Amino acid sequence: MSEVKIVAAAEAALTKLTSLNKKGEYEKQVNDLQWVLASFKNDGNPEGVFEKVAEAQTVLADLKAQKPRSVAKKLMDQLTEALA
């Protein structure tokens, strides 16, 4: 579990969820990821980042199941690898 990988995955998930958040349906996930990334930069504890990336992975996997072209396989692979 590399801190560099999990932070990169969190930033990628944040970017994707922000772009999908046109109607505010992903507002909670966007806010949570922003908060844990800022918290990690302050205290260096990646525990919250892992938790929120796992939540984002679940949300994005559900979205991909409904609309396969909306979430890239590369992003899903990045999230899975970072959480491994």
C-alpha positions in Angstrom: 0.0 0.0 0.0 1.9 2.9 -1.3 1.0 6.4 -0.1 2.0 7.8 -3.5 -0.3 5.4 -5.3 -3.3 6.0 -3.0 -3.0 9.8 -3.3 -2.7 9.6 -7.1 -5.8 7.3 -7.1 -7.7 9.7 -4.8 -6.8 12.6 -7.1 -7.9 10.7 -10.2 -11.2 9.6 -8.5 -11.8 13.2 -7.4 -11.2 14.5 -10.9 -13.6 12.0 -12.4 -16.3 12.5 -9.7 -16.0 16.2 -10.1 -16.6 16.0 -13.8 -19.6 13.7 -13.3 -21.1 15.9 -10.6 -23.2 18.1 -12.9 -26.4 17.6 -10.9 -24.8 17.3 -7.4 -25.3 13.6 -7.1 -21.7 13.0 -6.2 -21.2 16.0 -4.0 -20.6 14.0 -0.8 -17.9 11.9 -2.5 -16.2 15.0 -4.0 -16.2 16.8 -0.6 -15.0 13.7 1.3 -12.1 13.2 -1.1 -11.1 16.9 -1.0 -11.2 16.8 2.8 -9.1 13.6 3.2 -6.5 14.8 0.7 -6.1 18.0 2.6 -6.0 16.2 5.9 -3.3 13.8 4.5 -1.2 16.7 3.4 -1.4 18.1 6.9 -0.9 15.0 9.1 0.6 12.4 6.7 -1.9 9.7 7.8 -3.3 7.9 4.8 -6.0 5.9 6.6 -8.8 8.3 5.6 -7.6 8.4 2.0 -7.8 4.6 1.8 -11.3 4.6 3.2 -12.6 7.3 0.9 -10.9 5.8 -2.2 -12.6 2.5 -1.4 -16.0 4.4 -1.2 -15.3 6.2 -4.5 -14.3 2.9 -6.1 -17.7 1.4 -5.1 -19.6 4.5 -6.5 -17.7 4.4 -9.7 -18.1 0.7 -10.1 -21.9 1.1 -9.7 -21.9 3.9 -12.3 -19.7 1.8 -14.7 -22.2 -1.1 -14.4 -25.0 1.2 -15.4 -23.1 3.2 -18.0 -20.0 1.2 -19.1 -18.5 4.1 -21.1 -18.8 6.7 -18.4 -15.8 5.3 -16.3 -12.6 4.2 -17.8 -11.2 0.7 -17.1 -7.8 2.4 -16.5 -9.2 4.4 -13.6 -10.9 1.4 -12.1 -7.6 -0.6 -12.4 -5.7 2.3 -10.8 -8.1 2.4 -7.8 -7.9 -1.4 -7.4 -4.1 -1.4 -7.5 -3.8 1.5 -5.0 -6.1 -0.3 -2.6 -4.3 -3.7 -2.9 
